[in-house]
């Protein structure tokens, strides 16, 4: 691994990290088409996102200790094989329930893949250099949600929704080849059991508070992801052809903030930057609630874009702060964060969906509630 070009390494790790956004965001524009194909209500198709999150969390739960035991490369290759296989099988679904099951398995193997990207960075880098690399990987990973909705819209424009899952399977095969050819193992720590690995992570007092903050911040983001199609397409009447522009603009600003973060980490403490980003999200969330009085497309677009953009200075730094505490269990620590992120994200998204009506109340209040929690949690965290 040490002989590999760092730029190529970062690109490959970003591709591994992009499995989740690729698998979810290419899928969003096709929800209405899938609902019509299976003759079901769209909320049943939306539920497949929650099912995907649960499968993804499960994959990370088992994938973390496996990666710490047998190595990053082997775990990545196993995960990519399963992800591609079940992506292709989804094409043959005959009911929404079959799609749920296959989507769950696809997500499980995708979860096994993503734990290795952050763990590899922790193996090779420390401190602010790790924050810088995490930010660069995060910036490149943002290309996935930027391009994915456009790819999804393009595929369903010329083909059916099934083409999206052919694309996902092919993506997995391509990344498999890249990892197999270019990546060597960075770390293998076999002298621990599955339970010992999680015990080492969960009993780390320095990391525990930060680990709790992560899924709350993630939940606010996932509310936006899961409800973006409703907000823009159904509520404001944006066409599916223009939806990628609205969704992609949010991602562009995340990338801009991530680039800004590379300068901020040279001058300020990593924890201070995270606290500032969450504080700004809280102010924006308050504005979202106020905007419910007379919501307009322009104002809602600006506020949602500003809210999501703060993730560019939160996620990379928060990841580095968590993983700097684990020299031997980086993949398991990544799994803990991932499991909590996607499990709590799924729960929060389900709760917001339960309160769904024809207004934007559930979206704005859901974002405000999660952001308020993350604000009070992060300001209780002290410097190590």
C-alpha positions in Angstrom: 0.0 0.0 0.0 2.8 2.4 0.8 4.0 2.3 -2.8 0.7 3.3 -4.2 0.2 6.9 -5.4 -1.7 8.8 -2.7 -3.9 10.4 -5.3 -5.0 7.1 -6.7 -5.4 5.7 -3.2 -7.8 8.6 -2.3 -9.8 8.1 -5.5 -10.2 4.4 -4.8 -11.2 4.9 -1.2 -13.6 7.6 -2.2 -15.2 5.1 -4.6 -15.5 2.6 -1.8 -17.1 5.2 0.4 -19.6 6.1 -2.4 -21.3 2.7 -2.5 -24.2 4.0 -0.2 -24.9 7.3 -2.0 -24.6 5.7 -5.4 -27.0 2.9 -4.3 -29.6 5.4 -2.9 -29.4 8.5 -5.0 -29.6 6.8 -8.4 -32.7 5.2 -7.1 -34.6 8.3 -5.9 -35.8 9.6 -9.3 -37.2 6.1 -10.2 -39.5 5.8 -7.1 -42.7 6.8 -8.9 -41.9 4.5 -11.8 -41.3 1.6 -9.5 -44.5 2.3 -7.6 -46.4 2.2 -10.9 -44.6 -1.0 -12.1 -45.6 -2.9 -8.9 -48.9 -1.1 -8.6 -48.3 0.0 -5.0 -48.3 3.3 -3.1 -45.1 5.3 -3.3 -44.6 5.1 0.5 -44.0 1.4 0.1 -41.2 2.2 -2.4 -39.9 4.9 0.0 -39.8 2.2 2.7 -37.1 0.4 0.6 -34.7 3.2 1.6 -35.2 2.4 5.2 -34.7 -1.3 4.5 -31.5 -0.4 2.6 -30.3 1.5 5.6 -31.0 -1.4 8.0 -29.1 -3.8 5.6 -26.3 -1.4 5.3 -26.0 -1.0 9.0 -25.9 -4.8 9.4 -23.2 -5.1 6.8 -21.0 -2.6 8.7 -21.7 -4.3 12.0 -20.3 -7.6 10.8 -17.8 -6.1 8.3 -15.9 -4.0 10.8 -14.5 -6.9 13.0 -14.0 -9.0 9.9 -11.9 -6.2 8.3 -9.8 -5.9 11.5 -9.3 -9.6 11.5 -8.7 -10.6 7.8 -7.7 -7.3 6.3 -9.2 -4.3 4.4 -8.7 -5.7 0.9 -10.2 -9.1 1.4 -13.3 -7.6 3.1 -13.7 -5.1 0.4 -13.6 -7.7 -2.4 -16.1 -10.0 -0.6 -18.5 -7.0 -0.1 -18.2 -5.9 -3.7 -19.0 -9.3 -5.1 -22.1 -9.6 -3.0 -23.2 -6.0 -3.8 -22.9 -6.5 -7.5 -24.6 -9.9 -7.5 -27.7 -8.7 -5.6 -27.9 -5.5 -7.6 -28.2 -7.6 -10.8 -30.8 -9.9 -9.1 -33.1 -7.0 -8.2 -33.7 -6.6 -12.0 -35.7 -9.9 -11.8 -37.9 -8.8 -8.8 -41.6 -9.8 -9.4 -43.0 -7.8 -6.4 -42.1 -5.0 -4.1 -41.5 -7.5 -1.4 -38.9 -9.3 -3.4 -37.3 -6.0 -4.1 -37.2 -5.3 -0.4 -35.4 -8.6 0.3 -32.9 -8.3 -2.5 -32.3 -4.6 -1.6 -31.6 -5.7 2.0 -28.9 -8.2 0.8 -27.4 -5.7 -1.6 -27.1 -3.2 1.2 -25.6 -5.8 3.6 -22.6 -6.4 1.3 -22.4 -2.7 0.6 -22.0 -2.1 4.3 -19.1 -4.6 4.3 -17.4 -2.5 1.7 -17.5 1.0 3.2 -15.9 0.2 6.6 -12.6 -0.3 4.9 -12.2 3.2 3.4 -12.0 5.0 6.7 -10.1 2.2 8.4 -7.4 2.4 5.7 -7.0 6.1 6.2 -6.6 5.5 10.0 -4.0 2.9 9.3 -1.9 5.3 7.2 -2.5 8.8 8.6 -3.0 10.6 12.0 -4.1 13.9 13.4 -4.7 16.9 11.1 -3.3 14.9 8.2 -6.0 12.3 8.7 -8.6 15.2 8.8 -7.2 16.5 5.5 -7.4 13.0 3.8 -10.9 12.4 5.2 -11.9 15.7 3.8 -10.4 15.0 0.4 -12.1 11.6 0.3 -15.4 13.2 1.4 -15.0 15.8 -1.3 -14.5 13.2 -4.0 -17.3 11.1 -2.5 -19.7 14.0 -3.0 -19.3 13.4 -6.8 -21.5 10.3 -6.3 -24.6 12.1 -4.9 -24.0 14.9 -7.4 -23.9 12.6 -10.4 -26.1 9.7 -9.2 -29.6 11.4 -9.5 -28.6 12.6 -13.0 -27.5 9.1 -13.9 -30.8 7.7 -12.5 -32.9 10.2 -14.3 -31.0 9.6 -17.6 -31.4 5.8 -17.3 -35.2 5.9 -16.6 -35.6 8.5 -19.4 -34.2 6.0 -22.0 -34.9 2.7 -20.2 -36.8 1.3 -17.3 -36.0 1.5 -13.6 -34.2 -1.9 -13.9 -31.4 -0.2 -15.8 -30.4 1.6 -12.5 -29.6 -1.8 -10.8 -27.7 -3.0 -13.8 -25.6 0.2 -13.4 -25.1 -0.4 -9.7 -24.0 -4.0 -10.3 -21.5 -2.8 -13.0 -20.2 -0.1 -10.7 -19.4 -2.8 -8.1 -17.6 -4.9 -10.6 -15.5 -1.9 -11.8 -14.5 -1.0 -8.2 -13.7 -4.7 -7.5 -11.2 -4.6 -10.4 -9.6 -1.3 -9.1 -9.2 -2.7 -5.6 -7.9 -6.1 -6.7 -5.2 -4.5 -9.0 -4.1 -1.5 -7.0 -4.7 -2.1 -3.2 -2.5 -4.1 -0.8 -3.4 -4.8 2.8 -2.6 -2.0 5.3 -3.4 -3.8 8.5 -4.6 -7.1 10.0 -5.2 -7.5 13.7 -6.3 -11.1 14.2 -5.8 -11.5 17.9 -9.3 -10.6 19.0 -12.8 -12.0 18.9 -15.8 -10.3 17.4 -17.0 -9.3 20.9 -13.6 -8.1 22.0 -13.4 -5.8 19.0 -16.7 -4.1 19.9 -15.8 -4.0 23.6 -12.6 -2.1 22.8 -14.5 0.5 20.9 -17.6 0.9 23.1 -15.6 1.2 26.3 -13.4 4.0 24.9 -14.5 7.1 26.9 -12.8 9.7 24.7 -14.6 8.5 21.6 -18.0 7.7 23.1 -19.4 11.2 23.1 -18.3 11.9 19.5 -19.7 8.5 18.4 -23.1 9.5 19.8 -23.1 12.9 18.0 -22.4 11.3 14.6 -25.8 9.5 14.0 -27.8 12.5 15.1 -26.0 14.8 12.6 -26.5 12.0 9.9 -30.2 11.7 10.7 -30.8 15.4 9.7 -29.0 14.7 6.4 -31.0 11.6 5.7 -34.3 13.3 6.3 -33.3 15.6 3.5 -32.2 12.7 1.2 -35.3 10.6 1.9 -37.8 13.5 1.5 -36.0 15.6 -1.2 -38.1 14.0 -4.0 -41.3 14.9 -2.2 -40.1 18.4 -1.4 -39.0 19.3 -4.9 -41.0 17.0 -7.2 -44.4 16.6 -5.5 -44.7 19.7 -3.3 -43.1 22.3 -5.6 -43.8 20.6 -8.9 -40.2 20.4 -10.1 -40.0 18.0 -13.1 -37.9 14.8 -12.7 -35.6 16.1 -15.4 -34.8 19.2 -13.3 -34.6 17.3 -10.0 -30.9 16.4 -10.3 -30.1 20.2 -10.6 -31.8 20.9 -7.2 -30.3 17.8 -5.5 -26.9 18.2 -7.1 -26.6 21.9 -6.2 -26.7 20.9 -2.5 -23.8 18.5 -3.1 -21.8 21.1 -5.0 -21.9 23.4 -1.9 -20.9 20.5 0.3 -17.8 20.1 -1.9 -17.1 23.9 -1.6 -17.3 23.8 2.2 -15.1 20.7 2.2 -12.5 22.6 0.3 -12.8 25.5 2.8 -12.3 23.0 5.6 -8.8 22.2 4.2 -7.9 25.7 5.0 -9.7 25.8 8.3 -7.9 22.8 9.8 -4.6 24.7 9.3 -5.8 27.5 11.7 -8.3 26.0 14.1 -8.9 23.0 16.3 -10.8 20.2 14.6 -13.4 20.0 17.4 -14.0 23.8 17.2 -14.7 23.5 13.4 -17.3 20.7 14.1 -19.0 22.8 16.7 -19.2 25.8 14.4 -20.7 23.7 11.6 -23.4 22.2 13.8 -24.2 25.7 15.3 -24.8 27.0 11.8 -27.0 24.1 11.0 -29.1 24.9 14.0 -29.6 28.5 12.8 -30.6 27.3 9.4 -33.0 24.7 10.9 -34.7 27.5 12.8 -35.1 29.4 9.6 -36.6 26.3 7.9 -39.3 26.2 10.6 -40.1 29.9 10.2 -40.3 29.5 6.4 -43.2 27.1 6.9 -45.5 30.1 7.2 -45.2 30.9 3.5 -42.8 28.3 1.9 -41.4 29.1 -1.6 -39.2 27.0 -3.8 -36.4 29.6 -3.8 -36.2 30.1 -0.1 -36.6 26.4 0.7 -33.9 25.6 -1.9 -31.4 28.1 -0.3 -32.0 26.9 3.2 -31.8 23.2 2.4 -28.6 23.9 0.4 -27.1 25.9 3.2 -28.0 23.2 5.8 -26.5 20.3 3.8 -23.4 22.3 2.9 -22.3 22.4 6.5 -21.6 18.7 6.3 -18.5 19.6 4.3 -16.9 20.9 7.5 -18.5 18.4 9.9 -18.1 14.9 8.6 -14.4 14.7 7.7 -13.4 16.3 11.0 -15.8 14.3 13.1 -14.5 11.1 11.5 -10.9 12.0 12.3 -11.8 12.8 15.9 -13.5 9.5 16.4 -10.9 7.3 14.7 -7.8 8.9 16.2 -8.7 7.0 19.3 -8.4 3.6 17.6 -5.1 2.3 16.3 -6.1 -1.3 16.2 -9.9 -1.3 15.8 -10.4 1.4 13.1 -12.8 -0.7 11.0 -14.8 -1.8 14.0 -15.0 1.8 15.2 -16.1 2.8 11.6 -18.7 0.0 11.9 -20.1 1.3 15.2 -20.5 4.8 13.7 -22.0 3.4 10.5 -24.4 1.1 12.3 -25.6 3.9 14.5 -25.8 6.3 11.6 -27.9 4.1 9.4 -30.0 2.5 12.2 -30.9 5.8 13.8 -31.2 7.4 10.4 -33.7 4.7 9.4 -35.7 5.2 12.6 -35.8 8.9 12.3 -36.8 8.7 8.6 -39.6 6.3 9.5 -40.9 8.6 12.2 -40.8 11.5 9.8 -42.6 9.4 7.2 -45.3 8.5 9.8 -46.1 12.2 10.2 -46.1 12.8 6.4 -48.9 14.9 5.0 -49.2 17.3 2.0 -47.2 20.0 3.8 -43.5 20.4 4.6 -44.0 20.4 8.4 -42.6 16.9 9.0 -39.5 17.7 7.0 -38.7 21.1 8.7 -39.6 19.9 12.2 -37.6 16.7 11.8 -34.5 18.6 10.7 -34.9 21.1 13.5 -35.3 18.4 16.2 -32.3 16.3 15.1 -30.1 19.4 14.8 -31.1 20.7 18.2 -30.0 17.3 19.7 -26.7 17.3 17.9 -26.0 20.9 19.0 -26.4 20.2 22.7 -24.5 16.9 22.4 -21.4 18.4 20.6 -21.1 21.3 23.0 -20.8 18.8 25.9 -17.7 17.3 24.2 -14.4 18.5 25.6 -11.0 18.6 24.0 -8.9 15.4 24.6 
